[in-house]
């Protein structure tokens, strides 16, 4: 019997991981986060409870992984941009590459939103994580301009960029991406030079 190739093994892991996430989000939406057990998720995903915890050590890891993966990818792109590349340029390059590689799954995204709507405690956690990402974005943009991270300008740009990015992933077209980048660039251009505290 031929041995499984590394690529096939990785695809198998990715499929299991997605099945676990879908099962968890469905159950969290149907029964609620607190009422759902790891055993319930394993049963729905047709894997063992041990497999679930190998991929996601806790239920909260499961519930927040969709957002955590996204913010990790974005943070890496902004923090490791090439010298001479502005924050906005790095964001645009990353968005174009990420949307091409991860075109999204509208059904999965809708399931994620339904899960958050039906579990206010998870919405609060997601909002907190998004706030952390916005603060990191403000820090990066502020450093580029020579502003303090908590100045109004960098925080406004980061919050606006976060909202724009969320909308883009709901409507990921080339035209929307072009419009979003033009909108952000125009907004940044209106900021006065120096600090706006």
Number of C-alpha atoms within 10 A of each C-alpha: 3 4 7 9 9 9 9 11 12 12 12 12 13 12 12 18 19 14 19 25 23 19 19 27 24 19 19 26 20 14 14 16 22 10 10 16 15 20 14 15 25 20 15 16 20 14 15 14 16 13 15 25 15 11 15 18 13 12 19 12 13 21 23 16 15 15 14 17 11 11 17 11 12 19 17 11 17 22 13 11 16 10 6 7 13 16 19 17 15 18 20 16 14 18 21 17 12 15 16 12 9 11 12 15 11 12 9 16 14 12 17 22 15 16 24 22 13 16 17 13 13 18 17 12 15 19 13 12 16 17 15 13 20 24 18 18 25 26 19 21 23 24 14 13 15 12 21 19 21 15 15 15 23 29 22 16 22 23 18 16 21 17 12 18 18 12 14 18 19 13 14 18 15 12 9 15 21 12 14 18 19 12 15 16 14 11 13 15 10 8 13 9 11 12 16 13 12
